Amino acid sequence: MTTTSPPTPLEQLRASVKGTVITAADAAYEQARTVFYGGFDRRPSAIVQVADAADVAAVVNFARAAGLELAVRGGGHSMAGFGVSDGGLVIDLSPMKGLEIDGERRTLWAEAGLTAGEVTHAAAEHGLAVGFGDTGSVGIGGITLGGGVGYLVRKYGLTIDSLLAAEIVTADGQLITTDAEHHPDLFWALRGGGGNFGVVTRFKYQLQPVDQIVGGMLILPATADTIYRFIQAAEAAPDELSTIANVMTAPPMPFLPPEVHGKLIIMGLLTYVGDVNEGERIMSRFRALAPPLADMVRPMRYVDSYPPDEEDYHPLAAGRNLFVDTFDERSAHLIVDRLQSSTAFMAVTQIRVLGGAMARVPNDATAFAHRQRRLMLNVAALYNNPAEAALHETWTDDFMAALRGDETGVYSNFLGNEGEARLREAYPAATYARLAQIKRRYDPGNLFRLNHNIQPA
C-alpha cells in the first residue's frame, strides 16, 4: 500500500493561485524581493505574483490562516520598504495590468499592477489624464491610497480627487466594490489612509482633458533670493500652473556646464494646463528670475512629463517630509546654508506649492486632511556608503526641525520608519480616530499592518 504525503504549505499556496509563487530556490527571487530604495535586505518566505483578484484573495486567506506577515507591493516605492516582508508573504501586484478606458464618459478602470507612467500613456491616446505624481515608475496603488500630489495638483487636485471607485480584497478574503454610495466609510478611508484596509485590485478614475501643456525643466542658479522669488512666482500664478522646485547640488548632467556641477541649482519642474500663449507668458516670469542654466520648458504633450526611468537605480537616501505655512527669506537662506553643509553626494530640498483645486475640497471629505497647507517640503541626502546612514539621518532630522519650527504635518506617502508620533502627524486626531474605527470594521486582526499602520480601535 502506497501512502501519499500531505501537501506542504508551499504546495498548497501554489495550488491555490494561477500566478507565480517565487521562493529563495528560484532564480527570480533576488530581483523579485528588491524594492526601489536601497538599504532593505528583507527575505520573504514567498513572493506571489498574482494574476487577478481571486489570487489576491487566496493569498490573503493563506496569510491570515498561517499567521504570516503580509506585504503588498505595487511599484515598490515605499520609503519605509513596506513592499517586502522579512519571513512573510508578498503579494506582488505587478502582473495585474488590465486597463479599460471609456473615452466618452472620461473614466478609466485600472488594475493595481499598473504604474503612473503606463496609465498616463494609455490615457494620452484619448487626450486625457489622471493627476499622479512626478515619477512614472510609481505604482498607482501606493500614490492613490496616500493622496497623490503631482504635476496637476493645483489644476485638478490630488489623485484621490479623481477616484470614483475601487475594488478591494478585505482581510476576510472578500472582494468588494466601494464608492460614494457603497461602503462609503471605506471609500473615505481609502482616500488617504493607505493600505490599512485591504488590497485594492482595481481603481476607477475620472479622467481630465489634458493633452498639450506648457512645461518641462527649468534650471536656475540657486541663491536665497532666487529660491524665495521662485516660490512667490509659483504662488502668484493661476491654478493652471503646478510647480516643483528641487533645490539641490547639481549632478553632472550633460546639458549643464561643467563648472556648475556640484553647485546649488533650482531644478524647476513646471506644468501649465491651459492656453499655450498664456502658459508661455507665465513661464517668462520664472525665466526672468535669473539667467537659466538650462531651459527645456516648451509646449509639449503631458505624457512627455514622464521620461523613461533607470531600472537599476536603487538610491540610499535619508529623507524627511513636512507641510509648512510659513516660508520667507529666512527659510530660503536656511535651505542654502543647510544644503551646503551636507556631505552627501547629493543634497536636496524639494518645495511644492499647494493650493488651487486641492484646497477647495474640505479637509474632512477624505482621509487626506492637509488640504489647506501652503507648501510641502522634502529634505533628502543621497549617499553611497551604508556606514554613513546615521550621519545623513541626523542631518535630515536637524534640517527638518529648523525648517518646521512649531508647525506639524507630514504626507504619509513620503514618510519613512519614523515612529508613532510622526504617523500621528499624518492624520489630525479626529481623522485618525475615524480611520481606527473603520480599520476595526474591515481588518480587526490588523492583518494589513506592514504599512503606516493604524491600529484597530
Buried (B, 14 or more C-beta within 10 A) or exposed (E): EEEEEEEEBEEBBBEBBEBBBBBEEEEEBEEBBBBBBBEBEBEBBBBBBBBBBBBBBBBBBBBBEBEBBBBBBBBBBBBBBBBBBBEBBBBBBBBBBBBEBEEEEBBBBBBBBBBBBBBBEBBBEBBBBBBBBBBBBBBBBBBBBBBBBBBBBBBBBBBBBBBBBBBBBBBBBEBBEBBEEEBEBBBBBBBBBBBBBBBBBBBBBBBBEBBBBBBBBBBBBBBBBBBBBBBBBBBEBBBBBBBBBBBBBBEEBEEBEEEBEEBBBBBBBBBBBBEEEBBBEBBEBBBEBBEBBBBBBBBBEBBEBBEEBEEEEBBBBBBBBBBBEEBEEEBBBBBBEBBEEBEBBBBBBBBBBBBBBBBEBEBEBBBBBBBBBBBBBBBBBBBEEEEBBEBBBEBBBBBBEBBBEEBBBBBBBBBBEBEEEBBBBBBBEEBBEBBBBBBBBBBEEBBBBBBBBBEBB
